[in-house]
Amino acid sequence: MRVSSVFDAAHKLIGYKGKCAQLHGHTWEIELFVVGDQLDDIGMLLDFKLIKKPINKIVKKLDHAFLNDIKTIGNPTSENIANYIFHNLKLPRKVRLEKVRVWENTEVYAEYFEQ
């Protein structure tokens, strides 16, 4: 399953030499890839709304935020944001999060997964 959401937020990259060291913002898109072992009686892994609820909880915290203020993200690179989402998303036990992809714009993304 793939579920996505979008939020707007600002950040600046600490230690970066270039324009991204300055305060700027993005319309971020996040994609979550969810897997499981068994479909239910009607052929569904999980109702999408049961995945959207925990995503919306995280997006609510990130939307229109200054991401540098969320200390548990660390330096708010796309990679660290993907890591943060991966480790803070609480999904139903029936499924597991395979990976998180974070898009800064339509051309570039970073993703986080554990092997």
Secondary structure, DSSP 8 states (H G I E B T S, - for coil): -EEEEEEEEEE--TT--SGGGS-EEEEEEEEEEEEES---TTS-SS-HHHHHHHHHHHHHHHTT-BGGG-GGG-S--HHHHHHHHHHH----TTEEEEEEEEESSSS-EEEE---
